[in-house]
Amino acid sequence: MSDPRSQELSKSLAAVNRRIDAAVASAGRSVAPELIVVTKYFPAEDAVRLVRLGAAQLGENKDQEAAAKAKQVAEQLENESPRWHFIGQLQSNKAKSVARYAHAVHSVDRGKLVAPLSRGVLAALESGERTGSLQCLIQVDLRRSAPDDGRGGTAPDAVLGLAERIAEAEGLELGGLMAVAPLEESPLQAFERLAELSQRLQEEHPTAAAISAGMSQDLEDAIQCGATHLRIGRDVLGERPAPR
Ligand SMILES: *Cc1c(COP(=O)(O)O)cnc(C)c1O
């Protein structure tokens, strides 16, 4: 691939992968986390370039943008379509759409989403738009004193109850936990609490082992704390264009 943007993406992707490898080594881990490249605000062409460069898992945070992009990318790539991870605040009226293209939703943060997601998956299975269950991660609010500012995430003490509902829902698979590091605390401390919560969750749901944590700024801390999935945008794609 010789176009300048592909070369740029190739370089930044390699740099991020070097950071990941170094952090995995210094954490003494034997398994590297999976890299999800967050393509929000960037065009479908960049998503196509990334898949061709070997980034097979992409993340989006708005249904409208994600649905259109997933369609465009699928048209251009046919058999090598990426796995889409939905990582943004989800409204229940978008659950049906998300269930058509998403491999996983990282941002399940309330019981109200469970039934719409389940119905959406069953409909998409029926129509042939998807072939397997939807991985659902519970987004946890790691702030110690949390104003309800709509940024999403369920309180830590509500995780087990929500997990139960997801585990019982048809078409959904409880994958694990997701969190964004709070601003007012070191990411390392916050991610340690997430790891403890994950341990508790796995006592009841042994297969729900995913820990989705780590963005461009704090991926090393997340790897240190056992993250299994990283969500990296800026350090691969560059500064995001202003939202439209
Ligand atoms: C945008 C976004 C990311 C990626 O963040 P960067 O700082 O660009 O790496 C990760 N997680 C969520 C939930 C996001 O919305």
PDBQT file of the ligand as one rigid body, heavy atoms in Angstrom, charges set to zero:
ROOT
HETATM    1  C1  LIG A 301     -12.570   7.406  21.890  1.00  0.00    +0.000 C 
HETATM    2  C2  LIG A 301     -12.530   6.302  22.869  1.00  0.00    +0.000 A 
HETATM    3  C3  LIG A 301     -11.358   5.542  23.045  1.00  0.00    +0.000 A 
HETATM    4  C4  LIG A 301     -10.051   5.851  22.329  1.00  0.00    +0.000 C 
HETATM    5  O1  LIG A 301      -9.401   6.886  22.997  1.00  0.00    +0.000 OA
HETATM    6  P1  LIG A 301      -7.994   7.485  22.509  1.00  0.00    +0.000 P 
HETATM    7  O2  LIG A 301      -7.608   8.408  23.599  1.00  0.00    +0.000 OA
HETATM    8  O3  LIG A 301      -8.273   8.163  21.215  1.00  0.00    +0.000 OA
HETATM    9  O4  LIG A 301      -7.050   6.349  22.356  1.00  0.00    +0.000 OA
HETATM   10  C5  LIG A 301     -11.407   4.495  23.951  1.00  0.00    +0.000 A 
HETATM   11  N1  LIG A 301     -12.528   4.203  24.646  1.00  0.00    +0.000 NA
HETATM   12  C6  LIG A 301     -13.664   4.906  24.505  1.00  0.00    +0.000 A 
HETATM   13  C7  LIG A 301     -14.855   4.528  25.305  1.00  0.00    +0.000 C 
HETATM   14  C8  LIG A 301     -13.703   5.974  23.622  1.00  0.00    +0.000 A 
HETATM   15  O5  LIG A 301     -14.838   6.678  23.475  1.00  0.00    +0.000 OA
ENDROOT
TORSDOF 0
